[in-house]
Amino acid sequence: MYANPDLFLDYSELIKSNYDFNQASNKFLYDSIMDLYSQHAGTEINEVKINIYMNSDPERKAKYDYLKGYKLIDRIMKLVDLDDFPTYYEKLKKYSLLREFERKGFPVQKLMNRKDFDKISTEDIIKGMEYQINTIGTVIGGVEDSIILGHNMPDKIEEWELTPDVGIPIPFHIINGLLRGLRGKKFNLFGMHSGCGKSRTTSKIACYLGIKLQIPVLVLVNEQDEAEWLGMQISCVLNNPEFGFDVQMKRKGIDGIDETKIVTGTLNPDEKEIVKEAAQYIKANSKIYFLELNKYDENTLKRQIKRHKLRNCQLIIYDTMKAPDHDWMTFVRTADMLKEVASTEDIPVWSTFQLTDDSLFNDMLTSQAIANGKHIKHVADSLMMAKPIPRDQYDKFVIYNPNDPFLGESTMPLDMSINYYMVVIDKNRGGKDKDTLCFEVDKGKNIWIEKGYLVPSQGEKELKQLKKENKKLKAEKEIVNLRKALNKE
């Protein structure tokens, strides 16, 4: 562990010093490096840091000095082969298990005296004593009995009252309420078609949490690079109302600033002043960690996520999950991996994914837009899909807002001068689903504003009713004609 502290990312929850180390010195050294690593996760731990840590507490210093200080650690590190760590771990757990059996009165010495003892694994030992394993509470793995569901319900009600089961908030009021925020262990999927703004929508969530609320967020990307995300970041902060710069721009008669003007350096003096102020605001407040996925395999990626969890990251964003060359197995495997990470690390995951191109032309979005990757719907805790609404369909819908800040409950038509997207809540384990929401969108300025529910207009409702009645009349006429043809009138 001293030679490679990052091993804690894989083994910290598996190794228990109280059970696994029989000698007090080994337990002391392990507990010390674990505590030191938790304070300096992601940075190099060297002799200087170790000595400072050991000497910072009188009791710890006395034990360290008794063991001859860093000389002992250095000698041990020179003896180990890091590539053989899984073997060391297996032996550690093997002897830990044997000590537990010995405490319970089992004849461990007979087992240790066997000629093939070195070849016997922990699993072999457990299987050999399986008939009594339910009475042994070892740290390796005991047998849990069932419980009476609801026996602790009064306590649970009190717990929910003190600590409601809600997650971190996102800047979309209705979605936030439906999902109960982004909760730990939950895998949230957000799908769009190619080029429609998956990353841009997600950048607003990252900026709102990682800059406005200063909640550490890890963003993993495999399409846009750092420069493109920086462009989305500055345009998002400038133009979305949550950050307040839109008010400053209105005072100077500026109707938002397009991202293209920023990245091409074509700002006028007033725009440049506000952009610089926003840039300083981002620099001072950003807690967004950023990694490009093309540099990491799956196992390394898992370690990076664990490392950032130690840095108190409270959300993992994965942009974008896709099926290259219709390789849907890769698509599904990535979904399974992200759900596993969410569950084991007790952290929410927000992942974007790409919808099938042909579903872009459908009036409404359904699970058919995922094509052969429908397995991800079973894995996901929430599944949302979004697409632009063509202007020739604006008259089919109205926006219903039950919580308009000025009117209370309101209904309004779609404005022909504004771009709108529909967002379908296809699955939601946190509450109600199948609702369709309406977003006001300006991709150039990276503006994403939730306007309310998208519901059929009165004219659309009447048209659907007329079509239904017309279909019924046609069916009745066909029956009459068929009876005439069969002489059954």
C-alpha positions as CSV (number, residue, x, y, z in Angstrom):
1,M,0.0,0.0,0.0
2,Y,2.9,2.4,0.7
3,A,4.4,1.6,-2.7
4,N,1.1,2.2,-4.5
5,P,-1.6,3.9,-2.3
6,D,-4.1,3.8,-5.2
7,L,-4.6,0.1,-4.4
8,F,-7.0,1.5,-1.7
9,L,-9.4,2.3,-4.6
10,D,-9.9,-1.4,-5.1
11,Y,-9.1,-2.9,-1.7
12,S,-10.0,-0.4,1.0
13,E,-13.5,-1.9,1.6
14,L,-12.1,-5.4,1.4
15,I,-9.3,-5.2,3.9
16,K,-10.3,-4.7,7.6
17,S,-7.3,-4.1,9.8
18,N,-9.0,-5.2,13.0
19,Y,-9.5,-8.7,11.6
20,D,-6.9,-9.1,8.9
21,F,-3.7,-8.1,10.7
22,N,-2.6,-10.2,13.7
23,Q,0.4,-8.1,14.6
24,A,-0.1,-4.7,16.1
25,S,2.7,-3.2,14.0
26,N,1.1,-4.3,10.7
27,K,-2.2,-2.9,11.8
28,F,-0.6,0.4,12.8
29,L,1.2,0.8,9.4
30,Y,-1.9,-0.1,7.5
31,D,-4.2,2.3,9.4
32,S,-1.7,5.1,9.1
33,I,-1.3,4.9,5.3
34,M,-5.1,4.5,4.9
35,D,-5.7,7.7,7.0
36,L,-2.9,9.5,5.1
37,Y,-4.3,8.5,1.7
38,S,-7.8,9.7,2.6
39,Q,-6.3,13.1,3.3
40,H,-4.2,13.3,0.1
41,A,-6.2,11.2,-2.4
42,G,-5.0,11.7,-6.0
43,T,-1.6,13.1,-5.0
44,E,1.8,11.5,-4.5
45,I,2.5,10.1,-1.1
46,N,6.3,10.2,-0.5
47,E,8.7,9.9,2.5
48,V,8.3,13.6,3.4
49,K,4.5,13.4,3.7
50,I,4.8,10.1,5.6
51,N,7.3,11.5,8.1
52,I,5.2,14.7,8.6
53,Y,2.1,12.6,9.2
54,M,3.8,10.2,11.6
55,N,5.4,13.0,13.7
56,S,2.2,15.1,13.9
57,D,0.8,13.0,16.8
58,P,2.9,12.1,19.9
59,E,1.5,8.6,20.3
60,R,1.8,7.9,16.6
61,K,5.4,9.2,16.6
62,A,6.4,6.9,19.4
63,K,5.1,3.8,17.6
64,Y,6.8,5.0,14.3
65,D,10.1,5.5,16.1
66,Y,9.9,2.1,17.7
67,L,9.6,0.5,14.3
68,K,12.7,2.4,13.1
69,G,10.7,5.0,11.1
70,Y,10.8,5.1,7.3
71,K,13.6,2.6,7.1
72,L,11.2,-0.2,7.8
73,I,8.7,1.0,5.2
74,D,11.5,1.4,2.6
75,R,12.8,-2.1,3.3
76,I,9.3,-3.6,2.9
77,M,8.7,-1.7,-0.3
78,K,11.9,-3.1,-1.8
79,L,10.8,-6.7,-1.1
80,V,7.3,-6.5,-2.6
81,D,6.2,-7.2,-6.2
82,L,3.2,-5.0,-6.9
83,D,2.2,-7.2,-9.8
84,D,1.7,-10.0,-7.3
85,F,-0.6,-8.0,-5.0
86,P,-3.7,-10.2,-5.6
87,T,-1.7,-13.2,-4.3
88,Y,-0.7,-11.2,-1.1
89,Y,-4.3,-10.3,-0.7
90,E,-5.5,-13.9,-1.0
91,K,-3.0,-15.0,1.6
92,L,-4.0,-12.2,4.0
93,K,-7.7,-13.2,3.8
94,K,-6.8,-16.9,4.0
95,Y,-5.0,-16.5,7.4
96,S,-7.7,-14.0,8.6
97,L,-10.3,-16.7,7.9
98,L,-8.3,-19.4,9.7
99,R,-8.0,-17.2,12.8
100,E,-11.7,-16.7,12.8
101,F,-12.3,-20.4,12.6
102,E,-9.8,-21.0,15.4
103,R,-11.6,-18.6,17.6
104,K,-14.8,-20.7,17.1
105,G,-13.0,-23.8,18.1
106,F,-12.4,-25.4,14.7
107,P,-9.3,-27.7,14.2
108,V,-7.3,-25.2,12.1
109,Q,-3.9,-26.8,12.8
110,K,-4.9,-30.0,11.0
111,L,-5.7,-28.0,7.9
112,M,-2.5,-26.0,8.1
113,N,-0.4,-29.1,8.4
114,R,-1.7,-30.5,5.1
115,K,0.9,-30.8,2.3
116,D,-1.3,-29.0,-0.1
117,F,-2.1,-26.2,2.3
118,D,-0.6,-23.5,0.0
119,K,-3.0,-24.5,-2.8
120,I,-6.1,-24.3,-0.6
121,S,-8.0,-21.1,-1.2
122,T,-10.4,-19.2,1.2
123,E,-13.3,-20.5,-0.9
124,D,-12.1,-24.1,-0.4
125,I,-11.9,-23.6,3.4
126,I,-15.4,-22.2,3.6
127,K,-16.9,-24.9,1.4
128,G,-15.2,-27.6,3.5
129,M,-17.0,-26.3,6.6
130,E,-20.2,-25.2,4.9
131,Y,-22.5,-27.2,7.1
132,Q,-21.6,-24.9,10.1
133,I,-20.8,-21.7,8.3
134,N,-24.1,-20.1,9.3
135,T,-22.9,-20.0,12.9
136,I,-19.6,-18.3,12.1
137,G,-19.5,-14.5,11.8
138,T,-16.3,-14.0,9.9
139,V,-15.3,-10.8,8.2
140,I,-14.8,-12.8,5.0
141,G,-18.5,-13.3,4.6
142,G,-21.2,-14.4,7.0
143,V,-24.7,-15.6,6.3
144,E,-27.5,-13.0,6.7
145,D,-30.9,-14.2,7.7
146,S,-34.1,-12.7,6.4
147,I,-35.9,-9.9,8.2
148,I,-39.5,-9.0,8.8
149,L,-40.2,-6.2,6.3
150,G,-41.6,-3.3,8.1
151,H,-40.4,-4.2,11.6
152,N,-38.6,-0.9,11.8
153,M,-41.2,1.2,10.0
154,P,-41.8,3.8,12.8
155,D,-38.0,4.4,13.0
156,K,-37.9,4.7,9.2
157,I,-40.7,7.3,9.2
158,E,-38.7,9.4,11.7
159,E,-35.6,9.0,9.6
160,W,-37.3,10.2,6.4
161,E,-38.7,13.2,8.3
162,L,-35.2,14.1,9.5
163,T,-33.4,13.1,6.3
164,P,-35.8,13.1,3.3
165,D,-34.9,10.6,0.5
166,V,-34.0,13.3,-2.0
167,G,-30.8,13.9,-4.0
168,I,-28.8,16.8,-5.3
169,P,-30.9,19.3,-7.2
170,I,-30.7,20.0,-11.0
171,P,-31.7,23.3,-12.6
172,F,-35.0,21.9,-14.1
173,H,-37.7,22.4,-11.5
174,I,-40.3,19.8,-12.7
175,I,-37.7,17.1,-13.6
176,N,-36.1,17.7,-10.2
177,G,-39.4,17.1,-8.4
178,L,-40.3,14.0,-10.4
179,L,-36.9,12.4,-9.9
180,R,-36.6,13.7,-6.3
181,G,-33.2,15.1,-7.3
182,L,-30.2,13.0,-8.4
183,R,-30.0,10.4,-5.6
184,G,-27.2,8.1,-4.6
185,K,-27.0,4.7,-6.4
186,K,-29.3,5.9,-9.2
187,F,-28.5,5.7,-12.9
188,N,-30.1,8.4,-14.9
189,L,-30.2,8.4,-18.7
190,F,-30.8,11.4,-21.0
191,G,-31.1,10.7,-24.7
192,M,-31.1,12.9,-27.8
193,H,-30.4,12.6,-31.5
194,S,-27.0,13.4,-32.9
195,G,-26.2,17.1,-33.0
196,C,-29.3,18.1,-31.0
197,G,-27.4,19.2,-27.8
198,K,-26.9,16.3,-25.5
199,S,-23.6,17.7,-24.2
200,R,-25.0,21.2,-24.0
201,T,-27.9,20.2,-21.8
202,T,-25.6,18.3,-19.6
203,S,-23.1,21.2,-19.4
204,K,-25.9,23.2,-17.7
205,I,-26.3,20.5,-15.0
206,A,-22.5,20.4,-14.5
207,C,-22.2,24.2,-14.3
208,Y,-25.3,24.6,-12.0
209,L,-23.9,22.0,-9.5
210,G,-20.2,22.5,-10.0
211,I,-20.1,26.3,-10.1
212,K,-23.4,27.8,-8.8
213,L,-23.8,25.3,-5.9
214,Q,-20.1,24.4,-5.7
215,I,-20.9,20.7,-5.5
216,P,-17.9,18.6,-6.8
217,V,-18.8,16.9,-10.1
218,L,-16.8,14.5,-12.3
219,V,-17.5,14.9,-16.1
220,L,-16.3,12.0,-18.3
221,V,-16.5,12.7,-22.1
222,N,-15.8,10.8,-25.2
223,E,-16.9,13.2,-27.9
224,Q,-16.1,16.9,-27.3
225,D,-12.6,17.8,-26.0
226,E,-11.7,20.2,-23.2
227,A,-11.7,23.3,-25.4
228,E,-15.2,22.6,-26.6
229,W,-16.4,22.0,-23.0
230,L,-14.8,25.3,-22.0
231,G,-16.8,27.0,-24.7
232,M,-20.1,25.4,-23.5
233,Q,-19.2,26.3,-19.9
234,I,-18.7,30.0,-20.4
235,S,-21.7,30.4,-22.7
236,C,-23.9,28.5,-20.2
237,V,-22.9,30.6,-17.3
238,L,-23.3,33.8,-19.3
239,N,-26.7,33.2,-20.8
240,N,-28.7,31.1,-18.4
241,P,-30.7,33.0,-15.7
242,E,-29.4,30.8,-12.8
243,F,-26.1,32.6,-12.8
244,G,-27.2,36.2,-13.0
245,F,-25.1,37.5,-15.9
246,D,-28.2,37.8,-18.1
247,V,-29.3,40.7,-15.9
248,Q,-26.1,42.6,-16.5
249,M,-26.3,42.0,-20.2
250,K,-29.9,43.4,-20.3
251,R,-28.7,46.5,-18.5
252,K,-26.2,47.1,-21.4
253,G,-28.8,46.2,-24.1
254,I,-27.1,42.9,-24.9
255,D,-29.5,40.0,-25.8
256,G,-27.2,37.2,-24.8
257,I,-23.8,36.4,-26.2
258,D,-23.4,33.6,-28.7
259,E,-20.7,31.0,-28.0
260,T,-19.2,31.5,-31.5
261,K,-18.5,35.1,-30.8
262,I,-16.6,34.1,-27.6
263,V,-14.4,31.4,-29.2
264,T,-13.7,33.4,-32.3
265,G,-12.7,36.5,-30.3
266,T,-15.2,38.8,-32.0
267,L,-16.7,40.4,-28.9
268,N,-17.4,44.1,-28.7
269,P,-16.0,46.0,-25.6
270,D,-19.2,45.7,-23.5
271,E,-19.5,42.0,-24.3
272,K,-15.8,41.4,-23.6
273,E,-16.1,43.1,-20.1
274,I,-19.0,40.8,-19.1
275,V,-17.3,37.7,-20.5
276,K,-14.1,38.4,-18.5
277,E,-16.2,38.8,-15.4
278,A,-17.9,35.5,-16.0
279,A,-14.6,33.8,-16.7
280,Q,-13.3,35.0,-13.3
281,Y,-16.4,33.8,-11.6
282,I,-15.9,30.3,-13.1
283,K,-12.3,30.3,-12.1
284,A,-13.1,31.2,-8.5
285,N,-16.0,28.8,-8.1
286,S,-15.6,25.8,-10.4
287,K,-15.6,22.3,-8.8
288,I,-16.0,20.5,-12.1
289,Y,-13.4,17.7,-12.6
290,F,-13.0,16.7,-16.3
291,L,-11.6,13.6,-18.0
292,E,-11.5,12.5,-21.6
293,L,-12.5,8.9,-21.9
294,N,-10.4,8.0,-24.8
295,K,-7.4,7.9,-22.4
296,Y,-8.9,5.2,-20.1
297,D,-9.9,1.6,-20.3
298,E,-12.9,0.4,-18.2
299,N,-10.9,-0.7,-15.2
300,T,-8.9,2.5,-15.1
301,L,-12.1,4.5,-15.5
302,K,-13.6,2.7,-12.4
303,R,-10.5,3.6,-10.4
304,Q,-10.7,7.3,-11.5
305,I,-14.3,7.4,-10.4
306,K,-13.4,5.9,-7.0
307,R,-10.5,8.4,-6.7
308,H,-12.9,11.3,-7.4
309,K,-15.4,9.9,-4.9
310,L,-12.7,10.3,-2.3
311,R,-12.4,14.0,-3.4
312,N,-16.1,14.3,-2.4
313,C,-17.5,14.2,-6.0
314,Q,-21.2,13.9,-5.6
315,L,-22.2,13.3,-9.2
316,I,-20.7,11.4,-12.2
317,I,-21.6,12.7,-15.6
318,Y,-20.9,10.4,-18.6
319,D,-21.1,12.0,-22.0
320,T,-21.9,10.2,-24.3
321,M,-22.9,6.5,-24.1
322,K,-23.3,5.2,-27.7
323,A,-23.1,2.1,-29.9
324,P,-20.3,2.5,-32.4
325,D,-21.1,0.8,-35.7
326,H,-24.4,-0.5,-34.1
327,D,-22.4,-2.5,-31.6
328,W,-25.3,-2.6,-29.1
329,M,-23.5,-5.1,-26.8
330,T,-20.8,-2.4,-26.0
331,F,-23.7,0.0,-25.4
332,V,-25.4,-2.3,-23.0
333,R,-22.1,-3.3,-21.3
334,T,-21.3,0.4,-20.6
335,A,-24.8,0.9,-19.1
336,D,-24.3,-2.1,-16.8
337,M,-20.9,-0.8,-15.8
338,L,-22.3,2.7,-14.9
339,K,-25.2,1.2,-12.9
340,E,-22.7,-0.9,-11.0
341,V,-20.5,2.1,-10.3
342,A,-23.6,4.1,-9.1
343,S,-24.6,1.2,-6.7
344,T,-21.2,0.3,-5.3
345,E,-20.0,3.9,-4.8
346,D,-23.4,5.2,-3.6
347,I,-23.3,8.1,-6.1
348,P,-25.7,9.3,-8.8
349,V,-24.7,8.9,-12.4
350,W,-26.1,11.1,-15.2
351,S,-25.4,9.7,-18.7
352,T,-26.3,10.9,-22.1
353,F,-26.9,8.6,-25.0
354,Q,-27.8,8.9,-28.7
355,L,-31.2,8.1,-30.0
356,T,-31.7,6.4,-33.4
357,D,-31.7,8.8,-36.3
358,D,-35.1,7.7,-37.8
359,S,-36.9,8.5,-34.5
360,L,-36.1,12.2,-35.0
361,F,-39.0,12.5,-37.5
362,N,-41.6,10.9,-35.2
363,D,-44.1,13.2,-33.6
364,M,-43.6,11.7,-30.2
365,L,-40.7,9.9,-28.6
366,T,-41.0,6.3,-27.3
367,S,-38.6,3.5,-26.3
368,Q,-38.4,2.6,-30.0
369,A,-35.9,5.4,-30.3
370,I,-33.4,3.2,-28.4
371,A,-33.5,0.4,-31.0
372,N,-31.6,-2.7,-29.9
373,G,-30.3,-1.1,-26.8
374,K,-33.7,-1.4,-24.9
375,H,-31.9,-3.4,-22.2
376,I,-30.6,0.0,-20.8
377,K,-34.2,0.9,-19.9
378,H,-34.2,-2.0,-17.5
379,V,-30.9,-1.0,-15.9
380,A,-31.8,2.7,-15.7
381,D,-33.5,4.3,-12.7
382,S,-34.8,7.1,-14.9
383,L,-34.9,7.4,-18.6
384,M,-35.5,10.7,-20.4
385,M,-35.6,11.4,-24.2
386,A,-35.6,14.8,-25.9
387,K,-36.0,16.1,-29.4
388,P,-36.7,19.5,-31.2
389,I,-40.3,20.3,-31.9
390,P,-40.7,21.3,-35.6
391,R,-42.3,24.7,-36.0
392,D,-45.1,23.2,-38.2
393,Q,-46.2,21.3,-35.2
394,Y,-46.3,24.2,-32.7
395,D,-50.1,24.5,-33.1
396,K,-50.5,20.9,-31.9
397,F,-49.3,21.8,-28.4
398,V,-49.6,24.3,-25.5
399,I,-47.3,24.7,-22.5
400,Y,-49.0,24.1,-19.2
401,N,-47.2,25.5,-16.1
402,P,-48.8,24.6,-12.8
403,N,-46.4,26.9,-10.9
404,D,-46.0,30.1,-13.0
405,P,-44.2,32.6,-10.7
406,F,-46.6,35.4,-11.9
407,L,-49.9,33.7,-12.9
408,G,-49.9,30.6,-10.7
409,E,-51.4,28.1,-13.0
410,S,-51.1,29.0,-16.7
411,T,-51.4,27.8,-20.3
412,M,-49.6,29.4,-23.2
413,P,-49.1,28.7,-26.9
414,L,-45.7,28.0,-28.4
415,D,-44.0,31.1,-29.7
416,M,-42.9,30.9,-33.3
417,S,-39.8,33.0,-32.6
418,I,-38.5,30.5,-30.0
419,N,-37.0,27.0,-30.4
420,Y,-38.6,24.3,-28.2
421,Y,-37.7,20.8,-27.3
422,M,-40.0,18.1,-26.0
423,V,-38.6,16.0,-23.1
424,V,-40.3,12.7,-22.4
425,I,-40.0,11.1,-18.9
426,D,-40.2,7.5,-20.2
427,K,-39.2,5.8,-16.9
428,N,-38.9,7.1,-13.4
429,R,-38.3,4.9,-10.3
430,G,-38.5,8.1,-8.2
431,G,-42.1,8.8,-8.9
432,K,-44.5,9.6,-11.8
433,D,-43.4,9.0,-15.4
434,K,-44.8,9.3,-19.0
435,D,-45.0,13.1,-18.7
436,T,-43.8,15.2,-21.6
437,L,-42.1,18.5,-20.7
438,C,-41.3,21.6,-22.8
439,F,-37.9,23.3,-22.9
440,E,-37.0,26.7,-24.4
441,V,-33.7,26.2,-26.2
442,D,-31.0,28.4,-27.9
443,K,-28.1,26.1,-28.7
444,G,-25.9,29.0,-29.9
445,K,-26.1,30.6,-26.5
446,N,-26.4,27.3,-24.7
447,I,-29.7,28.3,-23.1
448,W,-31.9,25.5,-21.7
449,I,-35.0,26.6,-19.7
450,E,-37.7,24.3,-18.6
451,K,-41.1,26.0,-19.4
452,G,-43.6,23.5,-18.2
453,Y,-45.6,20.5,-19.4
454,L,-46.2,20.0,-23.1
455,V,-49.9,19.0,-23.6
456,P,-52.1,18.8,-26.7
457,S,-53.7,22.1,-27.8
458,Q,-57.6,22.3,-27.9
459,G,-57.4,22.1,-31.7
460,E,-55.3,19.0,-31.5
461,K,-57.6,17.4,-29.0
462,E,-60.6,18.1,-31.3
463,L,-58.7,16.8,-34.3
464,K,-57.9,13.5,-32.4
465,Q,-61.5,13.2,-31.4
466,L,-62.7,13.7,-35.0
467,K,-60.2,11.2,-36.3
468,K,-61.4,8.7,-33.7
469,E,-65.0,9.2,-34.6
470,N,-64.2,9.0,-38.4
471,K,-62.4,5.7,-37.8
472,K,-65.4,4.4,-36.0
473,L,-67.7,5.4,-38.8
474,K,-65.5,3.8,-41.4
475,A,-65.5,0.6,-39.4
476,E,-69.3,0.7,-39.1
477,K,-69.7,1.2,-42.9
478,E,-67.3,-1.7,-43.7
479,I,-69.5,-3.9,-41.5
480,V,-72.7,-2.8,-43.3
481,N,-71.1,-3.4,-46.7
482,L,-69.7,-6.8,-45.7
483,R,-73.2,-7.9,-44.5
484,K,-74.7,-6.7,-47.8
485,A,-72.1,-8.7,-49.7
486,L,-72.9,-11.8,-47.6
487,N,-76.7,-11.3,-47.9
488,K,-77.0,-11.1,-44.2
489,E,-79.1,-7.9,-43.8
